[in-house]
Amino acid sequence: MRLKFTLCSSLIVVLLTAIFGRAVAAESPFAVLPGLEGAVAFWKQIFTRYGAGDVVFFDPFDHGMIYSVLRVPDTDEGRALVERERARILANHDLNEEDGRVKTQRGVKEQFIAGLKISGRYMSQMRQIFRAEGLPVELAYLPLVESSFNVRARSTAGAVGMWQFMPDTGKKFLRITDTVDERRDPLVSTRAAARLLSENRRLLGNWPLAITAYNHGTEGIFRAIDVVGTRDLVEIIRRYQSPTFGFASKNFYAEFLAAADIARNSEVHFPFLRPHPPLSLHEIEIKRSVPIQSLLTPAAVSQSDFFEWNPALSPAATMIPAGYRLKVPPEKAGRFVILQRRTLDSPAKKKSGVITTQNDAGSASGKIAAKNKKARGASVHARSAGGSSKSKSTTAAQRLKIASR
């Protein structure tokens, strides 16, 4: 099936987007910059209107120009039909393929809806993290573009987790080993992303560049500023020519604006969407490595549940390494504290370390910890799993491209 949009329809979309952008400008620090209205409107359609079976043919230099939409499967036969349609568009519009005026984009409606649902697990705590860092809470919607809130997402370039940190970036302020990869921890990685975005904003001076740098890197954005001679993102998109500053980087800020607006108004776009319930987990800091089964078997916890609570741990792990913050449901925290202490106080480990647990004051596990502290001099602290971290970010991460480029 082919759909064609008139220029008049495209102008209406752009005008409505511009009006809406001015209306929310006072409420949000993330403005729809003049010149990006068409791009934001385009990505809203990709996220809410078109599914994985729809291929949109459009002009990447003028997102309001949608030539046609073809419903075809992502198969060899489907790709052949896509190339046939591209040739037809080039001929009908008297275009040269070398000019790059015809690009295709598959819709991601289903994936976007899935991301919105999953976000319910973490959104409350993520917003608290950004608020604690003094940053706009809307930044918590960025994983909709990065990974659809998939904590186990991995890109072909090696970016991992909800926030899609590359290894070199992650190792500067996250724990990445064969056993633990904190890029997969939704809250620890959110704290790291908050520091990274804050640093980008401080270095680059405005949010459009800071968010674009999350995709392209601060050094790459500084090169663009030097070449173009401005910190205006729209001018950089129009004038900066670099093999590395491609379609994904140029559209990253517009995609974020579109995703954030949809998320803020999800009931309008997806009235029957039901987010997953919030995931409430307490953290227990392990001071010395412990066999996983020494905790799971007595606590009657399955491995599948355990690794679901702790995605940063490798599924092949048999030990919980020292320094790791174990995540468990509140009702299991006290039991895990007791089991961990018994393991550490066994005859073979008389000189072993202690643990700290993060619980609400007055909770059962907190009382257990207080009693143990008096008896053995243990150190027990209370803090929610959504608290802030002291880690710092220094470089930008690369994201998982959820949409075909």
C-alpha positions as YAML, in Angstrom:
chain: A
units: angstrom
residues:
- id: 1
  name: MET
  ca: [0.00, 0.00, 0.00]
- id: 2
  name: ARG
  ca: [1.27, 3.46, -0.89]
- id: 3
  name: LEU
  ca: [0.32, 6.69, 0.80]
- id: 4
  name: LYS
  ca: [1.16, 10.13, -0.51]
- id: 5
  name: PHE
  ca: [1.18, 13.32, 1.48]
- id: 6
  name: THR
  ca: [0.53, 16.73, -0.03]
- id: 7
  name: LEU
  ca: [2.68, 19.71, 0.69]
- id: 8
  name: CYS
  ca: [-0.31, 21.31, 2.39]
- id: 9
  name: SER
  ca: [-0.58, 18.43, 4.87]
- id: 10
  name: SER
  ca: [3.11, 18.64, 5.67]
- id: 11
  name: LEU
  ca: [2.86, 22.37, 6.29]
- id: 12
  name: ILE
  ca: [-0.04, 21.84, 8.68]
- id: 13
  name: VAL
  ca: [1.99, 19.33, 10.67]
- id: 14
  name: VAL
  ca: [4.95, 21.71, 10.83]
- id: 15
  name: LEU
  ca: [2.77, 24.66, 11.89]
- id: 16
  name: LEU
  ca: [1.04, 22.67, 14.62]
- id: 17
  name: THR
  ca: [4.40, 21.46, 15.89]
- id: 18
  name: ALA
  ca: [5.76, 25.01, 15.94]
- id: 19
  name: ILE
  ca: [2.71, 26.30, 17.84]
- id: 20
  name: PHE
  ca: [2.95, 23.47, 20.35]
- id: 21
  name: GLY
  ca: [6.68, 24.03, 20.73]
- id: 22
  name: ARG
  ca: [6.15, 27.68, 21.67]
- id: 23
  name: ALA
  ca: [3.40, 26.70, 24.13]
- id: 24
  name: VAL
  ca: [5.65, 24.35, 26.12]
- id: 25
  name: ALA
  ca: [8.87, 26.36, 25.78]
- id: 26
  name: ALA
  ca: [8.25, 28.04, 29.12]
- id: 27
  name: GLU
  ca: [7.77, 24.67, 30.83]
- id: 28
  name: SER
  ca: [10.62, 22.71, 29.28]
- id: 29
  name: PRO
  ca: [14.28, 23.61, 28.77]
- id: 30
  name: PHE
  ca: [14.24, 21.57, 25.56]
- id: 31
  name: ALA
  ca: [12.95, 23.84, 22.84]
- id: 32
  name: VAL
  ca: [12.00, 22.82, 19.31]
- id: 33
  name: LEU
  ca: [14.59, 24.93, 17.53]
- id: 34
  name: PRO
  ca: [13.48, 26.92, 14.46]
- id: 35
  name: GLY
  ca: [14.28, 24.67, 11.54]
- id: 36
  name: LEU
  ca: [13.74, 21.38, 13.40]
- id: 37
  name: GLU
  ca: [9.94, 21.46, 13.43]
- id: 38
  name: GLY
  ca: [9.65, 19.18, 10.41]
- id: 39
  name: ALA
  ca: [12.16, 16.68, 11.81]
- id: 40
  name: VAL
  ca: [10.35, 16.49, 15.16]
- id: 41
  name: ALA
  ca: [6.99, 15.98, 13.42]
- id: 42
  name: PHE
  ca: [8.53, 13.28, 11.22]
- id: 43
  name: TRP
  ca: [9.89, 11.28, 14.17]
- id: 44
  name: LYS
  ca: [6.59, 11.53, 15.98]
- id: 45
  name: GLN
  ca: [5.02, 9.76, 13.02]
- id: 46
  name: ILE
  ca: [7.76, 7.12, 12.98]
- id: 47
  name: PHE
  ca: [7.23, 6.48, 16.70]
- id: 48
  name: THR
  ca: [3.42, 6.54, 16.80]
- id: 49
  name: ARG
  ca: [1.97, 5.95, 13.32]
- id: 50
  name: TYR
  ca: [4.21, 3.56, 11.40]
- id: 51
  name: GLY
  ca: [5.08, 0.03, 12.44]
- id: 52
  name: ALA
  ca: [7.86, -2.37, 11.56]
- id: 53
  name: GLY
  ca: [6.12, -3.36, 8.35]
- id: 54
  name: ASP
  ca: [6.03, 0.21, 7.01]
- id: 55
  name: VAL
  ca: [8.88, 1.72, 5.02]
- id: 56
  name: VAL
  ca: [8.72, 5.52, 4.76]
- id: 57
  name: PHE
  ca: [10.42, 7.19, 1.79]
- id: 58
  name: PHE
  ca: [11.36, 10.78, 2.64]
- id: 59
  name: ASP
  ca: [13.76, 13.64, 1.99]
- id: 60
  name: PRO
  ca: [16.37, 13.74, 4.79]
- id: 61
  name: PHE
  ca: [17.01, 17.42, 4.02]
- id: 62
  name: ASP
  ca: [13.30, 18.24, 4.31]
- id: 63
  name: HIS
  ca: [11.54, 15.81, 6.64]
- id: 64
  name: GLY
  ca: [8.17, 17.25, 5.67]
- id: 65
  name: MET
  ca: [8.59, 15.74, 2.21]
- id: 66
  name: ILE
  ca: [7.33, 12.16, 2.45]
- id: 67
  name: TYR
  ca: [7.23, 10.64, -1.02]
- id: 68
  name: SER
  ca: [5.38, 7.45, -0.15]
- id: 69
  name: VAL
  ca: [4.94, 4.70, 2.43]
- id: 70
  name: LEU
  ca: [5.30, 1.07, 1.41]
- id: 71
  name: ARG
  ca: [4.09, -1.84, 3.52]
- id: 72
  name: VAL
  ca: [6.59, -4.63, 2.93]
- id: 73
  name: PRO
  ca: [8.27, -7.29, 5.08]
- id: 74
  name: ASP
  ca: [11.95, -7.07, 5.98]
- id: 75
  name: THR
  ca: [12.92, -9.92, 3.65]
- id: 76
  name: ASP
  ca: [14.89, -10.24, 0.43]
- id: 77
  name: GLU
  ca: [11.68, -9.91, -1.52]
- id: 78
  name: GLY
  ca: [10.63, -6.91, 0.53]
- id: 79
  name: ARG
  ca: [14.00, -5.20, 0.09]
- id: 80
  name: ALA
  ca: [13.72, -5.71, -3.67]
- id: 81
  name: LEU
  ca: [10.35, -3.94, -3.61]
- id: 82
  name: VAL
  ca: [11.89, -1.10, -1.61]
- id: 83
  name: GLU
  ca: [14.61, -0.58, -4.22]
- id: 84
  name: ARG
  ca: [12.03, -0.66, -7.00]
- id: 85
  name: GLU
  ca: [10.00, 2.03, -5.21]
- id: 86
  name: ARG
  ca: [13.12, 4.13, -4.66]
- id: 87
  name: ALA
  ca: [13.88, 4.01, -8.39]
- id: 88
  name: ARG
  ca: [10.32, 5.05, -9.16]
- id: 89
  name: ILE
  ca: [10.52, 8.05, -6.83]
- id: 90
  name: LEU
  ca: [13.85, 9.17, -8.26]
- id: 91
  name: ALA
  ca: [12.45, 9.04, -11.78]
- id: 92
  name: ASN
  ca: [9.14, 10.73, -10.97]
- id: 93
  name: HIS
  ca: [10.81, 13.60, -9.07]
- id: 94
  name: ASP
  ca: [13.74, 13.95, -11.47]
- id: 95
  name: LEU
  ca: [16.29, 13.26, -8.71]
- id: 96
  name: ASN
  ca: [19.80, 11.83, -8.77]
- id: 97
  name: GLU
  ca: [20.55, 9.04, -6.33]
- id: 98
  name: GLU
  ca: [23.92, 10.67, -5.55]
- id: 99
  name: ASP
  ca: [22.15, 13.72, -4.11]
- id: 100
  name: GLY
  ca: [20.77, 11.63, -1.25]
- id: 101
  name: ARG
  ca: [17.30, 13.15, -1.41]
- id: 102
  name: VAL
  ca: [15.48, 9.83, -1.01]
- id: 103
  name: LYS
  ca: [15.98, 7.94, 2.26]
- id: 104
  name: THR
  ca: [14.02, 5.12, 3.85]
- id: 105
  name: GLN
  ca: [13.01, 4.61, 7.45]
- id: 106
  name: ARG
  ca: [11.05, 1.72, 8.91]
- id: 107
  name: GLY
  ca: [8.49, 2.57, 11.55]
- id: 108
  name: VAL
  ca: [9.13, 1.59, 15.17]
- id: 109
  name: LYS
  ca: [5.66, 2.01, 16.68]
- id: 110
  name: GLU
  ca: [5.61, -1.43, 18.29]
- id: 111
  name: GLN
  ca: [9.09, -1.02, 19.73]
- id: 112
  name: PHE
  ca: [8.29, 2.45, 21.02]
- id: 113
  name: ILE
  ca: [5.15, 1.20, 22.77]
- id: 114
  name: ALA
  ca: [7.16, -1.61, 24.36]
- id: 115
  name: GLY
  ca: [9.70, 0.95, 25.61]
- id: 116
  name: LEU
  ca: [6.97, 3.12, 27.13]
- id: 117
  name: LYS
  ca: [5.58, 0.10, 28.96]
- id: 118
  name: ILE
  ca: [8.96, -0.97, 30.34]
- id: 119
  name: SER
  ca: [9.78, 2.60, 31.41]
- id: 120
  name: GLY
  ca: [7.14, 2.28, 34.11]
- id: 121
  name: ARG
  ca: [9.51, 0.02, 36.04]
- id: 122
  name: TYR
  ca: [12.18, 2.68, 36.41]
- id: 123
  name: MET
  ca: [10.76, 6.12, 35.58]
- id: 124
  name: SER
  ca: [10.00, 7.28, 39.11]
- id: 125
  name: GLN
  ca: [13.48, 6.49, 40.41]
- id: 126
  name: MET
  ca: [15.14, 7.80, 37.25]
- id: 127
  name: ARG
  ca: [13.37, 11.12, 37.60]
- id: 128
  name: GLN
  ca: [14.55, 11.28, 41.21]
- id: 129
  name: ILE
  ca: [18.13, 10.71, 40.08]
- id: 130
  name: PHE
  ca: [18.03, 13.55, 37.55]
- id: 131
  name: ARG
  ca: [16.30, 15.82, 40.05]
- id: 132
  name: ALA
  ca: [18.97, 15.06, 42.64]
- id: 133
  name: GLU
  ca: [21.65, 15.99, 40.08]
- id: 134
  name: GLY
  ca: [19.89, 19.30, 39.37]
- id: 135
  name: LEU
  ca: [19.01, 18.25, 35.81]
- id: 136
  name: PRO
  ca: [15.72, 18.37, 33.86]
- id: 137
  name: VAL
  ca: [13.72, 15.22, 34.58]
- id: 138
  name: GLU
  ca: [12.74, 14.97, 30.89]
- id: 139
  name: LEU
  ca: [16.20, 13.51, 30.28]
- id: 140
  name: ALA
  ca: [14.84, 10.27, 31.73]
- id: 141
  name: TYR
  ca: [13.03, 9.77, 28.40]
- id: 142
  name: LEU
  ca: [16.28, 9.54, 26.41]
- id: 143
  name: PRO
  ca: [16.43, 5.71, 26.63]
- id: 144
  name: LEU
  ca: [13.31, 5.62, 24.44]
- id: 145
  name: VAL
  ca: [15.63, 6.68, 21.61]
- id: 146
  name: GLU
  ca: [18.67, 4.79, 22.83]
- id: 147
  name: SER
  ca: [17.34, 1.33, 23.62]
- id: 148
  name: SER
  ca: [13.57, 1.32, 24.24]
- id: 149
  name: PHE
  ca: [14.50, 0.84, 27.93]
- id: 150
  name: ASN
  ca: [16.01, -2.59, 27.24]
- id: 151
  name: VAL
  ca: [18.64, -3.09, 29.95]
- id: 152
  name: ARG
  ca: [20.20, -5.93, 27.95]
- id: 153
  name: ALA
  ca: [20.39, -4.04, 24.65]
- id: 154
  name: ARG
  ca: [23.67, -4.34, 22.75]
- id: 155
  name: SER
  ca: [24.55, -2.50, 19.56]
- id: 156
  name: THR
  ca: [26.78, -3.80, 16.79]
- id: 157
  name: ALA
  ca: [29.33, -1.18, 17.87]
- id: 158
  name: GLY
  ca: [29.49, -2.62, 21.40]
- id: 159
  name: ALA
  ca: [27.26, -0.14, 23.24]
- id: 160
  name: VAL
  ca: [25.41, -1.87, 26.09]
- id: 161
  name: GLY
  ca: [22.43, -1.29, 28.32]
- id: 162
  name: MET
  ca: [19.55, 1.10, 28.61]
- id: 163
  name: TRP
  ca: [21.85, 4.12, 28.16]
- id: 164
  name: GLN
  ca: [24.06, 2.48, 25.54]
- id: 165
  name: PHE
  ca: [27.47, 3.19, 27.02]
- id: 166
  name: MET
  ca: [30.48, 2.20, 24.94]
- id: 167
  name: PRO
  ca: [33.18, 0.22, 26.81]
- id: 168
  name: ASP
  ca: [35.79, 3.00, 26.94]
- id: 169
  name: THR
  ca: [33.28, 5.51, 28.28]
- id: 170
  name: GLY
  ca: [31.72, 3.10, 30.71]
- id: 171
  name: LYS
  ca: [35.00, 1.99, 32.24]
- id: 172
  name: LYS
  ca: [35.76, 5.55, 33.33]
- id: 173
  name: PHE
  ca: [32.94, 5.58, 35.85]
- id: 174
  name: LEU
  ca: [31.16, 2.21, 35.75]
- id: 175
  name: ARG
  ca: [32.31, -1.25, 36.74]
- id: 176
  name: ILE
  ca: [32.81, -3.43, 33.66]
- id: 177
  name: THR
  ca: [34.35, -6.88, 34.14]
- id: 178
  name: ASP
  ca: [33.64, -10.42, 32.97]
- id: 179
  name: THR
  ca: [31.33, -10.82, 35.96]
- id: 180
  name: VAL
  ca: [29.78, -7.36, 36.40]
- id: 181
  name: ASP
  ca: [28.76, -4.87, 33.73]
- id: 182
  name: GLU
  ca: [27.05, -1.91, 35.38]
- id: 183
  name: ARG
  ca: [26.00, -0.61, 32.00]
- id: 184
  name: ARG
  ca: [23.15, -3.12, 32.34]
- id: 185
  name: ASP
  ca: [22.11, -1.83, 35.77]
- id: 186
  name: PRO
  ca: [19.19, 0.56, 35.12]
- id: 187
  name: LEU
  ca: [19.78, 2.86, 38.08]
- id: 188
  name: VAL
  ca: [23.58, 2.82, 38.29]
- id: 189
  name: SER
  ca: [23.78, 3.54, 34.55]
- id: 190
  name: THR
  ca: [21.20, 6.33, 34.93]
- id: 191
  name: ARG
  ca: [23.39, 8.00, 37.54]
- id: 192
  name: ALA
  ca: [26.32, 7.74, 35.14]
- id: 193
  name: ALA
  ca: [24.25, 9.12, 32.26]
- id: 194
  name: ALA
  ca: [23.16, 12.04, 34.43]
- id: 195
  name: ARG
  ca: [26.79, 12.94, 35.13]
- id: 196
  name: LEU
  ca: [27.69, 12.57, 31.47]
- id: 197
  name: LEU
  ca: [24.85, 14.80, 30.30]
- id: 198
  name: SER
  ca: [25.62, 17.36, 32.99]
- id: 199
  name: GLU
  ca: [29.25, 17.47, 31.87]
- id: 200
  name: ASN
  ca: [28.18, 17.83, 28.23]
- id: 201
  name: ARG
  ca: [25.93, 20.75, 29.15]
- id: 202
  name: ARG
  ca: [28.71, 22.45, 31.11]
- id: 203
  name: LEU
  ca: [31.24, 22.08, 28.30]
- id: 204
  name: LEU
  ca: [29.00, 22.93, 25.34]
- id: 205
  name: GLY
  ca: [26.77, 25.59, 26.84]
- id: 206
  name: ASN
  ca: [23.32, 24.44, 25.71]
- id: 207
  name: TRP
  ca: [21.10, 21.38, 25.83]
- id: 208
  name: PRO
  ca: [20.69, 20.79, 22.06]
- id: 209
  name: LEU
  ca: [24.45, 20.37, 21.72]
- id: 210
  name: ALA
  ca: [24.78, 18.47, 25.01]
- id: 211
  name: ILE
  ca: [22.20, 15.88, 23.95]
- id: 212
  name: THR
  ca: [23.64, 15.61, 20.43]
- id: 213
  name: ALA
  ca: [27.05, 15.03, 22.03]
- id: 214
  name: TYR
  ca: [25.62, 12.04, 23.88]
- id: 215
  name: ASN
  ca: [25.39, 10.42, 20.46]
- id: 216
  name: HIS
  ca: [28.30, 12.03, 18.64]
- id: 217
  name: GLY
  ca: [30.76, 12.74, 21.45]
- id: 218
  name: THR
  ca: [31.90, 16.07, 22.86]
- id: 219
  name: GLU
  ca: [35.11, 16.10, 20.83]
- id: 220
  name: GLY
  ca: [33.14, 15.61, 17.64]
- id: 221
  name: ILE
  ca: [30.78, 18.47, 18.52]
- id: 222
  name: PHE
  ca: [33.73, 20.75, 19.33]
- id: 223
  name: ARG
  ca: [35.18, 19.98, 15.88]
- id: 224
  name: ALA
  ca: [31.85, 20.91, 14.32]
- id: 225
  name: ILE
  ca: [31.76, 24.18, 16.28]
- id: 226
  name: ASP
  ca: [35.28, 25.04, 15.14]
- id: 227
  name: VAL
  ca: [34.47, 24.35, 11.48]
- id: 228
  name: VAL
  ca: [31.09, 26.08, 11.34]
- id: 229
  name: GLY
  ca: [31.90, 28.82, 13.83]
- id: 230
  name: THR
  ca: [28.67, 28.58, 15.83]
- id: 231
  name: ARG
  ca: [27.03, 26.68, 18.67]
- id: 232
  name: ASP
  ca: [23.68, 26.73, 16.89]
- id: 233
  name: LEU
  ca: [22.75, 23.08, 16.38]
- id: 234
  name: VAL
  ca: [20.54, 23.80, 13.36]
- id: 235
  name: GLU
  ca: [23.38, 25.61, 11.59]
- id: 236
  name: ILE
  ca: [25.74, 22.77, 12.41]
- id: 237
  name: ILE
  ca: [23.28, 20.24, 10.96]
- id: 238
  name: ARG
  ca: [22.92, 22.31, 7.79]
- id: 239
  name: ARG
  ca: [26.54, 23.22, 7.19]
- id: 240
  name: TYR
  ca: [28.87, 20.75, 8.91]
- id: 241
  name: GLN
  ca: [30.19, 18.07, 6.58]
- id: 242
  name: SER
  ca: [31.88, 15.06, 8.18]
- id: 243
  name: PRO
  ca: [31.78, 11.31, 7.49]
- id: 244
  name: THR
  ca: [31.13, 10.71, 11.19]
- id: 245
  name: PHE
  ca: [28.40, 13.34, 11.58]
- id: 246
  name: GLY
  ca: [25.74, 11.43, 9.74]
- id: 247
  name: PHE
  ca: [21.99, 11.02, 9.78]
- id: 248
  name: ALA
  ca: [21.82, 9.52, 13.29]
- id: 249
  name: SER
  ca: [23.77, 12.37, 14.91]
- id: 250
  name: LYS
  ca: [21.93, 15.06, 12.96]
- id: 251
  name: ASN
  ca: [18.56, 13.67, 14.04]
- id: 252
  name: PHE
  ca: [19.36, 12.70, 17.63]
- id: 253
  name: TYR
  ca: [18.04, 15.87, 19.29]
- id: 254
  name: ALA
  ca: [14.88, 15.89, 17.15]
- id: 255
  name: GLU
  ca: [14.26, 12.24, 18.00]
- id: 256
  name: PHE
  ca: [14.65, 13.02, 21.70]
- id: 257
  name: LEU
  ca: [12.19, 15.93, 21.48]
- id: 258
  name: ALA
  ca: [9.66, 13.74, 19.68]
- id: 259
  name: ALA
  ca: [10.07, 10.85, 22.14]
- id: 260
  name: ALA
  ca: [9.82, 13.11, 25.20]
- id: 261
  name: ASP
  ca: [6.67, 14.80, 23.93]
- id: 262
  name: ILE
  ca: [5.02, 11.46, 23.18]
- id: 263
  name: ALA
  ca: [5.98, 10.11, 26.61]
- id: 264
  name: ARG
  ca: [4.59, 13.19, 28.36]
- id: 265
  name: ASN
  ca: [1.32, 12.77, 26.44]
- id: 266
  name: SER
  ca: [1.24, 9.00, 26.05]
- id: 267
  name: GLU
  ca: [-2.48, 8.83, 26.85]
- id: 268
  name: VAL
  ca: [-3.18, 10.92, 23.73]
- id: 269
  name: HIS
  ca: [-1.09, 8.78, 21.39]
- id: 270
  name: PHE
  ca: [-1.69, 5.40, 23.03]
- id: 271
  name: PRO
  ca: [-4.85, 5.66, 25.17]
- id: 272
  name: PHE
  ca: [-4.88, 1.96, 26.10]
- id: 273
  name: LEU
  ca: [-1.21, 1.71, 27.06]
- id: 274
  name: ARG
  ca: [-0.55, 0.34, 30.54]
- id: 275
  name: PRO
  ca: [3.00, 0.83, 31.86]
- id: 276
  name: HIS
  ca: [4.65, -1.91, 33.88]
- id: 277
  name: PRO
  ca: [4.39, -1.37, 37.65]
- id: 278
  name: PRO
  ca: [7.35, 0.30, 39.35]
- id: 279
  name: LEU
  ca: [10.18, -2.06, 40.27]
- id: 280
  name: SER
  ca: [11.08, -1.64, 43.94]
- id: 281
  name: LEU
  ca: [14.44, -3.13, 44.91]
- id: 282
  name: HIS
  ca: [16.72, -2.62, 47.89]
- id: 283
  name: GLU
  ca: [20.51, -2.68, 47.59]
- id: 284
  name: ILE
  ca: [22.87, -4.69, 49.78]
- id: 285
  name: GLU
  ca: [26.54, -3.81, 49.35]
- id: 286
  name: ILE
  ca: [28.74, -6.90, 49.36]
- id: 287
  name: LYS
  ca: [32.09, -6.34, 51.07]
- id: 288
  name: ARG
  ca: [33.54, -9.74, 50.21]
- id: 289
  name: SER
  ca: [32.79, -12.15, 47.36]
- id: 290
  name: VAL
  ca: [30.06, -14.67, 48.14]
- id: 291
  name: PRO
  ca: [28.86, -17.80, 46.29]
- id: 292
  name: ILE
  ca: [25.49, -17.03, 44.70]
- id: 293
  name: GLN
  ca: [23.98, -20.38, 45.64]
- id: 294
  name: SER
  ca: [24.87, -19.86, 49.30]
- id: 295
  name: LEU
  ca: [22.25, -17.11, 49.26]
- id: 296
  name: LEU
  ca: [19.70, -18.31, 46.72]
- id: 297
  name: THR
  ca: [19.06, -21.83, 47.99]
- id: 298
  name: PRO
  ca: [18.31, -20.94, 51.66]
- id: 299
  name: ALA
  ca: [16.32, -17.87, 50.57]
- id: 300
  name: ALA
  ca: [14.20, -19.97, 48.17]
- id: 301
  name: VAL
  ca: [14.95, -17.61, 45.29]
- id: 302
  name: SER
  ca: [15.25, -18.87, 41.72]
- id: 303
  name: GLN
  ca: [18.22, -18.00, 39.54]
- id: 304
  name: SER
  ca: [15.90, -16.48, 36.93]
- id: 305
  name: ASP
  ca: [14.43, -14.06, 39.48]
- id: 306
  name: PHE
  ca: [17.86, -13.29, 40.92]
- id: 307
  name: PHE
  ca: [19.39, -12.36, 37.57]
- id: 308
  name: GLU
  ca: [16.25, -10.43, 36.61]
- id: 309
  name: TRP
  ca: [16.79, -8.29, 39.70]
- id: 310
  name: ASN
  ca: [20.53, -8.05, 38.96]
- id: 311
  name: PRO
  ca: [21.03, -7.63, 35.19]
- id: 312
  name: ALA
  ca: [24.52, -6.23, 35.75]
- id: 313
  name: LEU
  ca: [25.70, -9.70, 36.85]
- id: 314
  name: SER
  ca: [26.71, -12.13, 34.13]
- id: 315
  name: PRO
  ca: [24.24, -15.05, 33.91]
- id: 316
  name: ALA
  ca: [27.30, -17.30, 34.03]
- id: 317
  name: ALA
  ca: [28.48, -15.83, 37.35]
- id: 318
  name: THR
  ca: [28.77, -18.18, 40.32]
- id: 319
  name: MET
  ca: [30.14, -15.60, 42.77]
- id: 320
  name: ILE
  ca: [28.91, -12.15, 43.79]
- id: 321
  name: PRO
  ca: [32.08, -10.04, 43.75]
- id: 322
  name: ALA
  ca: [33.12, -7.72, 46.55]
- id: 323
  name: GLY
  ca: [31.77, -4.20, 46.16]
- id: 324
  name: TYR
  ca: [28.73, -5.22, 44.16]
- id: 325
  name: ARG
  ca: [25.39, -3.78, 45.30]
- id: 326
  name: LEU
  ca: [23.01, -6.70, 45.33]
- id: 327
  name: LYS
  ca: [19.42, -5.88, 44.33]
- id: 328
  name: VAL
  ca: [16.59, -7.72, 46.08]
- id: 329
  name: PRO
  ca: [12.90, -6.99, 46.75]
- id: 330
  name: PRO
  ca: [12.25, -5.26, 50.11]
- id: 331
  name: GLU
  ca: [10.59, -8.35, 51.56]
- id: 332
  name: LYS
  ca: [13.73, -10.42, 50.81]
- id: 333
  name: ALA
  ca: [16.30, -7.92, 52.08]
- id: 334
  name: GLY
  ca: [16.33, -9.02, 55.72]
- id: 335
  name: ARG
  ca: [16.72, -12.68, 54.78]
- id: 336
  name: PHE
  ca: [19.61, -11.93, 52.43]
- id: 337
  name: VAL
  ca: [21.35, -9.87, 55.13]
- id: 338
  name: ILE
  ca: [21.19, -12.78, 57.57]
- id: 339
  name: LEU
  ca: [22.36, -15.34, 55.01]
- id: 340
  name: GLN
  ca: [25.20, -13.13, 53.86]
- id: 341
  name: ARG
  ca: [26.40, -12.57, 57.41]
- id: 342
  name: ARG
  ca: [26.28, -16.27, 58.19]
- id: 343
  name: THR
  ca: [28.41, -16.96, 55.14]
- id: 344
  name: LEU
  ca: [30.96, -14.32, 56.10]
- id: 345
  name: ASP
  ca: [31.06, -15.44, 59.72]
- id: 346
  name: SER
  ca: [31.72, -19.10, 58.89]
- id: 347
  name: PRO
  ca: [34.89, -20.57, 60.52]
- id: 348
  name: ALA
  ca: [36.83, -20.34, 57.26]
- id: 349
  name: LYS
  ca: [36.14, -16.62, 57.03]
- id: 350
  name: LYS
  ca: [36.62, -15.27, 60.54]
- id: 351
  name: LYS
  ca: [38.38, -12.20, 59.19]
- id: 352
  name: SER
  ca: [35.96, -11.56, 56.39]
- id: 353
  name: GLY
  ca: [34.48, -8.19, 55.59]
- id: 354
  name: VAL
  ca: [30.99, -6.94, 56.34]
- id: 355
  name: ILE
  ca: [28.12, -5.71, 54.26]
- id: 356
  name: THR
  ca: [26.04, -2.60, 54.18]
- id: 357
  name: THR
  ca: [22.35, -2.70, 53.38]
- id: 358
  name: GLN
  ca: [20.17, 0.09, 52.04]
- id: 359
  name: ASN
  ca: [16.71, 0.00, 53.57]
- id: 360
  name: ASP
  ca: [14.05, 2.31, 54.91]
- id: 361
  name: ALA
  ca: [14.55, 3.33, 58.53]
- id: 362
  name: GLY
  ca: [12.71, 1.06, 60.91]
- id: 363
  name: SER
  ca: [12.38, -1.81, 58.41]
- id: 364
  name: ALA
  ca: [12.87, -5.39, 59.54]
- id: 365
  name: SER
  ca: [16.21, -5.68, 57.75]
- id: 366
  name: GLY
  ca: [17.29, -2.37, 59.23]
- id: 367
  name: LYS
  ca: [16.63, -3.69, 62.72]
- id: 368
  name: ILE
  ca: [18.55, -6.87, 61.93]
- id: 369
  name: ALA
  ca: [21.47, -4.77, 60.70]
- id: 370
  name: ALA
  ca: [21.38, -2.57, 63.81]
- id: 371
  name: LYS
  ca: [21.48, -5.62, 66.03]
- id: 372
  name: ASN
  ca: [24.39, -7.09, 64.10]
- id: 373
  name: LYS
  ca: [26.24, -3.79, 64.20]
- id: 374
  name: LYS
  ca: [26.08, -3.78, 67.97]
- id: 375
  name: ALA
  ca: [27.18, -7.39, 68.18]
- id: 376
  name: ARG
  ca: [29.96, -7.41, 65.59]
- id: 377
  name: GLY
  ca: [30.74, -3.80, 64.76]
- id: 378
  name: ALA
  ca: [29.21, -4.09, 61.32]
- id: 379
  name: SER
  ca: [28.48, -1.05, 59.21]
- id: 380
  name: VAL
  ca: [24.89, -0.70, 58.10]
- id: 381
  name: HIS
  ca: [23.56, 2.26, 56.14]
- id: 382
  name: ALA
  ca: [20.17, 3.19, 54.78]
- id: 383
  name: ARG
  ca: [19.65, 4.52, 51.25]
- id: 384
  name: SER
  ca: [17.08, 3.84, 48.58]
- id: 385
  name: ALA
  ca: [18.08, 2.15, 45.33]
- id: 386
  name: GLY
  ca: [17.33, 5.36, 43.49]
- id: 387
  name: GLY
  ca: [19.83, 7.53, 45.37]
- id: 388
  name: SER
  ca: [22.59, 9.51, 43.72]
- id: 389
  name: SER
  ca: [26.06, 8.27, 42.90]
- id: 390
  name: LYS
  ca: [29.43, 9.98, 43.18]
- id: 391
  name: SER
  ca: [30.76, 8.67, 39.89]
- id: 392
  name: LYS
  ca: [31.76, 11.13, 37.17]
- id: 393
  name: SER
  ca: [31.51, 10.95, 33.42]
- id: 394
  name: THR
  ca: [34.13, 12.29, 31.07]
- id: 395
  name: THR
  ca: [33.28, 11.32, 27.53]
- id: 396
  name: ALA
  ca: [30.21, 10.70, 25.40]
- id: 397
  name: ALA
  ca: [28.59, 7.35, 24.73]
- id: 398
  name: GLN
  ca: [27.37, 5.91, 21.50]
- id: 399
  name: ARG
  ca: [23.77, 4.74, 21.26]
- id: 400
  name: LEU
  ca: [21.99, 1.73, 19.83]
- id: 401
  name: LYS
  ca: [20.30, 2.70, 16.58]
- id: 402
  name: ILE
  ca: [16.78, 1.45, 17.19]
- id: 403
  name: ALA
  ca: [15.59, 2.71, 13.82]
- id: 404
  name: SER
  ca: [17.02, 1.77, 10.47]
- id: 405
  name: ARG
  ca: [19.13, 4.54, 9.05]
...
